Amino acid sequence: MKVEIYSSRLCGFCTRAKMLLQSKGVAYLELDVDRDSALRAEMMKRSGRRTVPQIFFDDQSIGGCDDLYALERSGQLDELLAKNSNE
């Protein structure tokens, strides 16, 4: 599964989201939007949101940190990761 996370260096929510992904053993591509306005514009076009982090699994928007943790609390994150690792 391809996991991408648009983030910013000083963003605590970005750090929390990356820590959760790391704890699950998920490799991800981090896209730092701090100094790249084109990358930030790409993020906003893909997600429809302006805030970081924005997380994508196989080009599907998962949302931000709160959305990722909501998936974790409901057990859906493990299901989503397991489903995609079997494909």
N, C-alpha and C positions, 0 to 999 in steps of 0.2 A: 504494500500500500504506500502511496506517495503522500507524505504529510508535510504541509507547508505552514509556517507560522510567520505572519507579518508582525514585527515587533519593534520596540524602541529600547535602547540601552537602559534608560532610567525608569522604565515602567515596571512597577511592582507586580501588576497583574500579568505582565508578560513573563516575569520570572516565575510566578506561581504556576502558570500554564505549562511552561517548559519543564518545571520540576515534576509536575504530574505526568507528563509524557515520558520523561526520563525514568520515573519510578516504574512505569509500565514497560520499559525497554523499547520504546518507540523511537526510531530514528526519524529525524525531521530536518527539513531545510529551513533555516532561519533567514528571513528577508528583512533586513534592518532598514526602516523607512526614515530614520532620523535625518539623513542628509541627501535623500534621493526623492525629489518631488515626483518624478515619473513613477517610481515604485509605489509611492503613497497613492497616486492617482489610479494606478493599476489595482491596488488593494480596494480602493473605494468603489471602483467599477465592478470588481468581482463580488464584493461582499455587500455593497450598498450601505456600508458603514464607514465612519471616519475614525473611529477609535481603535487602538491596538490593545491587545493582540487580536488578530483575525486569523482563524485556524481553518485549514482546508484538509479534508481527507479525500484523496483521489478527485480533486477539483470540486468537491462538494463543500459548501460553506458549513462549518460546524458552529461558527459564531466566535464569541470571545471567551475570556477566562471563566466568567460566571456560567456560560453555556456548557463549557467543557466540564466544569465541576458538577453541574446539574446532571449531565450524562453519567458521571462517575457515581454520584449518590444514588441514582436510579438503577445502577447496574448495566445501563445501556452502553457505556463506554467499552467495557470488557466484551460485550456481545458484538459490538461494531468492530472492534479490533480482531476478535476471533474469527468473525465472518470473513473479513478481508484477508486474513492470513491464510485462510483455507482456499482462496480463489486462485 
